[in-house]
Amino acid sequence: MSDQRDTGRTSLRSAALLALVGVLTAGATSCGPSGADGTDSPGRTAESVRTVRPTPLTEGRPARVRYGVPDDIVPMLFPATGAETRQTQGLDGFLDLARYVGTRRCAPGKESAGAADGPPPMFVRRFAVPDLAYVAAHGFTSPEGPAPAGPGPSAPPVAASGPAPCAPGGAGADASAVGKGFAELRAEWWRALARLDDDPEVRRAYGEAGGCLALGDGGVAGEDAFFSRVDARLHALDGAGREAERAREDQRLGALYARCMGPVESVRERLRTRHRRSFLLRHAGRLAVLRRTLPRDIARLESRYGIRFGSPRP
């Protein structure tokens, strides 16, 4: 599978689909949308995002979800660390879920058009900015999301605006419009991150990580070979009765990857954080608009579709 980074390399790191992101507060069901913003954004095309069957983690800690809209929208849109990508996953999955619910409401009692074309909304991990703590805890696949908990939407109901959910062209169109409002700027951020991988310090760290992976897993020749081995091993353990064995191997491989990639991410996080400061200054006007509109748009979608904003945490 292709990488989130525009490097042309292929591996599992581009995206692993995790647990159902938003939680329906009224038992709503829906159809599988494409990208949260209705565009072919990085990491969400057919070539770079695949469905990973949830795997029970009998030996590991269960995945958890943190509910509530973050105070700062910057990590949602322009993550610089693995931990920040949890908020990015939360935003993308939330918009997907709003479209999912809105579409299915327009065809109650039957599958909506296109519903069989993809899985329900899930958290999408982008390995261009790997969340090593999460990988170490859960490996490369994860169980389904937890049941709804706590009070309803994190904001009081607001009046719906725009097309009615079941109006022609209106099913989930409001969620797609929200995504399109930041899609271009965020795509520019992902391209900037890809260029940082050409930094000599990053390249040196990658070389050391390749040696670590080779020592830890039988001589694999670098990161791409390691991910090919992950794919092969987990696929070989698919099947009834082997869930626990597969989960243990998944977690073992995830812990090895997190340990070996730690020095790489130490370098890249520093470079990303520094670059983000100048990026935000260059786009200060557009960011100011998003700071005003995005939290309000999220609250409106929560109220309209009976869903909650949530993000994964290890």
NUKOL-806503 format. One record per residue (C-alpha): residue number from 1; residue in three letters; chain; x, y, z. Coordinates in steps of 0.2 Angstrom, whole numbers. Each point is the difference from the previous one (the first is absolute). Example, Ala and Ser with C-alpha at 12.3 -4.5 7.8 and 13.67 -1.06 7.14 Angstrom:
2
REC   resi   resn   chain      c1      c2      c3
REC      1    Ala       A      62     -22      39
REC      2    Ser       A       6      17      -3
//
This chain:
314
REC   resi   resn   chain      c1      c2      c3
REC      1    Met       A       0       0       0
REC      2    Ser       A       7      17      -4
REC      3    Asp       A       7      12      13
REC      4    Gln       A      -9      16       6
REC      5    Arg       A      17       8      -5
REC      6    Asp       A       2       5     -18
REC      7    Thr       A      16     -11      -1
REC      8    Gly       A      -6     -13     -12
REC      9    Arg       A       4     -14      13
REC     10    Thr       A     -13     -13       4
REC     11    Ser       A      -3      -7      17
REC     12    Leu       A     -13      -3      13
REC     13    Arg       A       5      16       9
REC     14    Ser       A     -11      11     -12
REC     15    Ala       A     -16      -4       9
REC     16    Ala       A      -8     -13      12
REC     17    Leu       A     -18       2       3
REC     18    Leu       A      -5      -1      19
REC     19    Ala       A     -15       1      10
REC     20    Leu       A     -17       8      -4
REC     21    Val       A       4      18       4
REC     22    Gly       A     -16      10       4
REC     23    Val       A     -13      -9      11
REC     24    Leu       A     -18       0      -5
REC     25    Thr       A     -10       7      15
REC     26    Ala       A     -17      -6      -7
REC     27    Gly       A       5     -17      -9
REC     28    Ala       A       1       8     -17
REC     29    Thr       A       7     -10     -14
REC     30    Ser       A       7       6     -17
REC     31    Cys       A      10      -2     -16
REC     32    Gly       A      19       0      -3
REC     33    Pro       A       6      17      -7
REC     34    Ser       A      16       3      -9
REC     35    Gly       A      11      14       8
REC     36    Ala       A      -7      10      14
REC     37    Asp       A       1      16     -11
REC     38    Gly       A      -6      -9     -16
REC     39    Thr       A      17       1      -8
REC     40    Asp       A      14     -12      -3
REC     41    Ser       A      10       7      14
REC     42    Pro       A      17      -8       4
REC     43    Gly       A      -1     -17       9
REC     44    Arg       A     -18      -2      -5
REC     45    Thr       A       0      -6     -18
REC     46    Ala       A      -3     -18      -5
REC     47    Glu       A      18      -2      -3
REC     48    Ser       A       6       5      17
REC     49    Val       A     -14      -5      12
REC     50    Arg       A      -6     -17       2
REC     51    Thr       A     -12      -8      12
REC     52    Val       A       8     -10      14
REC     53    Arg       A     -11     -13       9
REC     54    Pro       A      -1       5      18
REC     55    Thr       A      10     -12      11
REC     56    Pro       A      -4      -4      18
REC     57    Leu       A      15       5      11
REC     58    Thr       A      -2     -14      13
REC     59    Glu       A      18       4       6
REC     60    Gly       A       0      19      -1
REC     61    Arg       A      -9      15       7
REC     62    Pro       A     -16       4      -8
REC     63    Ala       A      -1      15     -11
REC     64    Arg       A      -9      15       8
REC     65    Val       A      -8      15      -7
REC     66    Arg       A       1      18       7
REC     67    Tyr       A     -16      10      -3
REC     68    Gly       A      -2      18      -2
REC     69    Val       A       6      13     -13
REC     70    Pro       A      19       5       3
REC     71    Asp       A       3      18       6
REC     72    Asp       A      13       3     -14
REC     73    Ile       A      -4      -4     -18
REC     74    Val       A      18       0      -6
REC     75    Pro       A       4     -18       5
REC     76    Met       A     -16      -6      -9
REC     77    Leu       A       5       8     -16
REC     78    Phe       A      19       1       0
REC     79    Pro       A       7     -14      12
REC     80    Ala       A      19       1       4
REC     81    Thr       A       1     -15      12
REC     82    Gly       A      -8     -17       1
REC     83    Ala       A     -10       4      15
REC     84    Glu       A      -8      15     -10
REC     85    Thr       A      -5     -11     -14
REC     86    Arg       A     -13      -7      12
REC     87    Gln       A     -10      16      -2
REC     88    Thr       A       3       0     -19
REC     89    Gln       A      -8     -18       0
REC     90    Gly       A     -14       7      11
REC     91    Leu       A      -4      14     -12
REC     92    Asp       A       1     -11     -16
REC     93    Gly       A     -10     -14       8
REC     94    Phe       A     -13      12       7
REC     95    Leu       A      -4       8     -17
REC     96    Asp       A      -1     -17      -8
REC     97    Leu       A     -12      -6      13
REC     98    Ala       A     -11      15      -3
REC     99    Arg       A      -1      -4     -18
REC    100    Tyr       A      -3     -18       4
REC    101    Val       A     -14       3      12
REC    102    Gly       A      -8      14     -12
REC    103    Thr       A       1     -12     -15
REC    104    Arg       A      -8     -15       9
REC    105    Arg       A     -14      11       7
REC    106    Cys       A      -6       3     -18
REC    107    Ala       A      -3     -18      -3
REC    108    Pro       A      -6      -7      16
REC    109    Gly       A      -2     -19       1
REC    110    Lys       A      11      -4     -15
REC    111    Glu       A      18       3      -6
REC    112    Ser       A       3      17      -7
REC    113    Ala       A       8       2     -17
REC    114    Gly       A      19      -4       1
REC    115    Ala       A      -2      -7      18
REC    116    Ala       A       9     -16      -5
REC    117    Asp       A      14       9      -8
REC    118    Gly       A      10       3      16
REC    119    Pro       A       1      -3      19
REC    120    Pro       A      -9      10      13
REC    121    Pro       A      10      15       6
REC    122    Met       A      15      -4       9
REC    123    Phe       A      15       9       8
REC    124    Val       A      14       1     -14
REC    125    Arg       A      18      -1       6
REC    126    Arg       A      12       9     -11
REC    127    Phe       A      17      -7       1
REC    128    Ala       A       7      16      -7
REC    129    Val       A      -1       6      18
REC    130    Pro       A       0     -17      10
REC    131    Asp       A      -8       0      17
REC    132    Leu       A      14     -12       7
REC    133    Ala       A      -9      -1      18
REC    134    Tyr       A     -15      -6      -9
REC    135    Val       A       9     -13     -11
REC    136    Ala       A      10      -6      15
REC    137    Ala       A     -16      -3      10
REC    138    His       A     -11      -7     -14
REC    139    Gly       A      10      -5     -15
REC    140    Phe       A      -6       3     -17
REC    141    Thr       A     -18      -4       2
REC    142    Ser       A     -12       3      13
REC    143    Pro       A     -17      -5       8
REC    144    Glu       A     -16       8      -4
REC    145    Gly       A      -5      16       9
REC    146    Pro       A      -8       0      18
REC    147    Ala       A     -18       3       2
REC    148    Pro       A      -7      17       3
REC    149    Ala       A       3       7      17
REC    150    Gly       A      -4      16      10
REC    151    Pro       A     -12      14      -5
REC    152    Gly       A      -5       5     -18
REC    153    Pro       A       8      11     -12
REC    154    Ser       A      14      11       7
REC    155    Ala       A      -9      16      -5
REC    156    Pro       A     -18       5       2
REC    157    Pro       A     -12      -2     -14
REC    158    Val       A       1      13     -14
REC    159    Ala       A     -11       4     -14
REC    160    Ala       A       3     -10     -15
REC    161    Ser       A       5      10     -16
REC    162    Gly       A       3      -4     -18
REC    163    Pro       A      -8     -15      -9
REC    164    Ala       A     -11     -11      10
REC    165    Pro       A       8     -17       3
REC    166    Cys       A     -11      -9     -13
REC    167    Ala       A      -2      14     -12
REC    168    Pro       A       7      -4     -18
REC    169    Gly       A      19       2       1
REC    170    Gly       A      -2       4      19
REC    171    Ala       A       4     -17       8
REC    172    Gly       A      16       4       9
REC    173    Ala       A       4      15     -11
REC    174    Asp       A       2      11      15
REC    175    Ala       A      14     -11       7
REC    176    Ser       A       9       0     -17
REC    177    Ala       A      -1      18      -1
REC    178    Val       A       8       2      17
REC    179    Gly       A      14     -12      -6
REC    180    Lys       A       3      10     -16
REC    181    Gly       A       2      16      10
REC    182    Phe       A      17      -6       6
REC    183    Ala       A       5     -14     -13
REC    184    Glu       A      11      11     -10
REC    185    Leu       A      10       7      14
REC    186    Arg       A       2     -17       9
REC    187    Ala       A       6      -8     -16
REC    188    Glu       A      13      13      -2
REC    189    Trp       A       6      -5      18
REC    190    Trp       A       1     -18      -4
REC    191    Arg       A      11       4     -15
REC    192    Ala       A      11      11      11
REC    193    Leu       A       3     -15      12
REC    194    Ala       A       5     -11     -15
REC    195    Arg       A      13      12      -5
REC    196    Leu       A       8       0      18
REC    197    Asp       A       4     -18      -2
REC    198    Asp       A      14       5     -12
REC    199    Asp       A       9       9      14
REC    200    Pro       A      17      -9       3
REC    201    Glu       A      -3      -2      18
REC    202    Val       A     -16      -9      -3
REC    203    Arg       A       8     -11     -13
REC    204    Arg       A      14      -5      12
REC    205    Ala       A     -13      -5      13
REC    206    Tyr       A      -9     -10     -12
REC    207    Gly       A      16     -10      -4
REC    208    Glu       A       2      -4      18
REC    209    Ala       A     -19      -5       2
REC    210    Gly       A       2     -12     -14
REC    211    Gly       A      15      -9       9
REC    212    Cys       A     -11      -1      16
REC    213    Leu       A     -14      -8     -10
REC    214    Ala       A      11     -12      -8
REC    215    Leu       A       8      -5      17
REC    216    Gly       A     -17      -2       8
REC    217    Asp       A      -9     -10     -14
REC    218    Gly       A      12     -12      -9
REC    219    Gly       A       9      11     -12
REC    220    Val       A     -13      10      -9
REC    221    Ala       A       8      13     -11
REC    222    Gly       A      -8      16       6
REC    223    Glu       A     -17       7       4
REC    224    Asp       A      -9      -5     -16
REC    225    Ala       A       6     -18       2
REC    226    Phe       A      -5       0      18
REC    227    Phe       A     -18       6      -5
REC    228    Ser       A      -1     -13     -13
REC    229    Arg       A       4     -13      13
REC    230    Val       A     -13       7      11
REC    231    Asp       A     -13      -2     -13
REC    232    Ala       A       5     -18      -4
REC    233    Arg       A       1      -5      18
REC    234    Leu       A     -17       7       5
REC    235    His       A      -8      -6     -16
REC    236    Ala       A       7     -18       4
REC    237    Leu       A      -8       1      17
REC    238    Asp       A     -18       5      -7
REC    239    Gly       A     -13     -13       4
REC    240    Ala       A     -12      -6      13
REC    241    Gly       A       9      -6      16
REC    242    Arg       A      16      10      -3
REC    243    Glu       A      -6      17       6
REC    244    Ala       A      10       0      16
REC    245    Glu       A      16      -6      -9
REC    246    Arg       A      -2      13     -13
REC    247    Ala       A      -3      14      13
REC    248    Arg       A      16      -5       9
REC    249    Glu       A      10       0     -16
REC    250    Asp       A      -7      17      -5
REC    251    Gln       A       4       7      17
REC    252    Arg       A      18      -7       0
REC    253    Leu       A       3       8     -18
REC    254    Gly       A      -8      16       5
REC    255    Ala       A      11       1      16
REC    256    Leu       A      16      -3     -11
REC    257    Tyr       A      -5      13     -12
REC    258    Ala       A      -3      13      13
REC    259    Arg       A      17      -4       8
REC    260    Cys       A      10       1     -16
REC    261    Met       A      -9      16      -7
REC    262    Gly       A       1      10      17
REC    263    Pro       A      17       8      -5
REC    264    Val       A      -8       4     -18
REC    265    Glu       A     -15       8       8
REC    266    Ser       A      10      10      12
REC    267    Val       A       9       9     -14
REC    268    Arg       A     -15       2     -11
REC    269    Glu       A     -11       6      14
REC    270    Arg       A      12      14       3
REC    271    Leu       A       1       5     -18
REC    272    Arg       A     -19      -1      -3
REC    273    Thr       A      -3      11      16
REC    274    Arg       A      12      13      -6
REC    275    His       A      -7       0     -18
REC    276    Arg       A     -17       1       6
REC    277    Arg       A       3      17       9
REC    278    Ser       A       5       8     -17
REC    279    Phe       A     -14      -9      -9
REC    280    Leu       A     -13       7      12
REC    281    Leu       A       7      17      -2
REC    282    Arg       A      -1      -1     -19
REC    283    His       A     -18      -5       1
REC    284    Ala       A      -6      10      15
REC    285    Gly       A     -15       8      -8
REC    286    Arg       A      -7     -17      -6
REC    287    Leu       A       4      -7      17
REC    288    Ala       A     -10      14       9
REC    289    Val       A     -15      -4     -10
REC    290    Leu       A       1     -19       4
REC    291    Arg       A       2       4      18
REC    292    Arg       A     -17       9       0
REC    293    Thr       A      -9     -12     -11
REC    294    Leu       A       6     -18       3
REC    295    Pro       A      -6      -2      18
REC    296    Arg       A     -17       8      -5
REC    297    Asp       A      -1     -12     -14
REC    298    Ile       A       4     -15      10
REC    299    Ala       A     -13       5      13
REC    300    Arg       A     -13       1     -13
REC    301    Leu       A       4     -17      -8
REC    302    Glu       A      -1      -8      18
REC    303    Ser       A     -17       7       3
REC    304    Arg       A      -7      -3     -17
REC    305    Tyr       A       6     -19      -2
REC    306    Gly       A       0      -5      19
REC    307    Ile       A      18      -4       0
REC    308    Arg       A      15       5      11
REC    309    Phe       A      18       5      -5
REC    310    Gly       A      12     -12       7
REC    311    Ser       A      19      -4      -3
REC    312    Pro       A      10     -16       4
REC    313    Arg       A      12      -1      15
REC    314    Pro       A      11     -15       5
//
